[in-house]
């Protein structure tokens, strides 16, 4: 069978119910000629006559009678299928795979806990990596990325928030060593920095270029380790302003630094456009960050 669609059956059914092309056209809000064309198309494809044509209208043949008998049940089944497809995730459940940079993953825990409080049937898998996880592979449903806007032909990208990174030291450190006042006094202090693979970051590069390397007393390729060393009072180091607010004992150190504001992006593949899990997680994060 070819050259017809599911709509052809619906039109034929309406003609059988109404008994005429014109009345069926009015019921379906289409013109008389279209009804006739679609009926002829269906009969040709099926190679069977569904109607007797006569002056008083259209009467069903034996095949048409089967059409009238069987189609209501099929309509109901398709309606049920359509409803199930549209609402397959109305009860938010299943696994939600999220990738994010390793320096941010630990900070996600409170938000993920709050998300599961709302949707307790969700199971979360967190992929903490500085590598870009290809979403088309299905390894992750959502990627939370920081930096330049991600690009890709099949990616949907939404900006979640912007945050700044500044340099901080503990109140105990400041009590003993004070604060640097100019670039010339940077070498009077101890510094906590990420490892050399992060030196490309402008606000890190600025410090590295203006201090002796023996003033770097602690390094890690994992930003949470850098943050913890700052909290413990080992020296001055970078930390996101949103995170530093959680530690009242930290003191922001005023430095003449390059712009340190970065965007966080909510990224997912176009195949997940209608995923209720992805949609609810995005809406939750937007509300929480606001």
Beta strands, then each sheet from edge to edge (+ up, - down):
strand 1: 51-54
strand 2: 57-60
strand 3: 94-100
strand 4: 122-128
strand 5: 142-146
strand 6: 155-170
strand 7: 191-194
strand 8: 216-220
strand 9: 236-240
strand 10: 250-253
strand 11: 261-269
sheet 1: 1+ 2-
sheet 2: 4+ 3+ 5+ 11- 6+ 9- 7- 8-
sheet 3: 4+ 3+ 5+ 11- 6+ 10-
end
